[in-house]
Amino acid sequence: MVQTSLNENVLKQIYQSDNGFECVSISTMGNTYVNMSVYKRISYFEMIYLLTLIGLDYFLCTNIIHVMFTYNLVSSFLYIVGLLICVYQTHGLFFSPRNQIVNFFSNIGLQITTSNLIGTESSEYLSYNDIEDFIIVEMFHRQLSVVTYLASVLKNGKSHKLLFENFSLKISQLEIMYQCVKHVLSSKNVLDLQPDIE
């Protein structure tokens, strides 16, 4: 059991995990601030797949006019469909979330910053006035697997907001995140955690 004092106004890292694919980091400052960060590295398979898609996109784009005027309507249609699929897959790899940072500020709210492979960032702010509670939820994924998320339950019947929904976090990591969130909301002086640092 690790007991971390949160009285000092210094950013302290209380959890870090790096399995080679995803890096999870949690830091706190006093009893007023928590920083949670998840970074997903691009794998060799994804890199090869991305380069292959870029090559296919280039080849298909440079030959589209030739195909349009040479082949029949059905062949041209299938060619265009193939081109659109390749462009869609390339877009998905470039713009899928690779890094997400969630900052919790005591008595104010939380800010979610998400960035993709090319570095484009988007931010979203949620006030605690719009949040009913934080929970850990289990949901069925498209591949019929059960995944767990940390979620904020919104007021006024606005359902919920999933945090780190594009990442595969363990239940033990989500539990530590949940404790940190509850710590900020309740402004306790001492936080007891069992980080299980990997």
C-alpha positions, 0 to 999 in steps of 0.5 A: 500500500502506497500512501501519497501526501497531497498537501504540497503544491508540487506535481507528483506522479502516482502511477505510470504504466508502459506496456509498449503499446500504451503509456498511462500516467497519472499525476496530482498536485495538492488536493486541487488538480489531477492529470491523467494521460494515455498515449498510444504508440503506433505499431510496426503493423500500423506503420506498414499498413499506413505506408501501404495505404498511402502508396495505394492512394497515390496509385489510384489517384494518378490513374483515375482519369485513365480508368474513367475514359478506358473502362466501362461504367461498372469497372470505373464504379468499382475503382472509385469505391476502392479508392474511397475505401483506401482514402477512408482507411488512411484518414482513420489512421491519421486522425484517430486519437493517439493521445488523450489528457484529462485534467481535473480541477477542484471545484471547477471542472475537467478539460479533455485534450485529444490529439491524433497522429499528425498532432491536431488537437481538440479540447472539450471542457465539462463543468462539475455543475453539469456532472452528476457523478463518475462511474466505471462502466462495462460496455459491449464492443463491436467485436462482442468483447466487454470493455470498461471505461471511466465515465462521467454521468451528466445531469439533465438526462444527457446520458454520459461522457466516456473518458479514454474511450479510444484506449484499452485500459485495465480495470486496475488502472480505471480504479486508480483513476476513479480514486483520483477523481473522487479525491479531487471532488471530495478534497481529501488530504491523503490518498491511499493507492496501490499503484501496481507500477508496471 
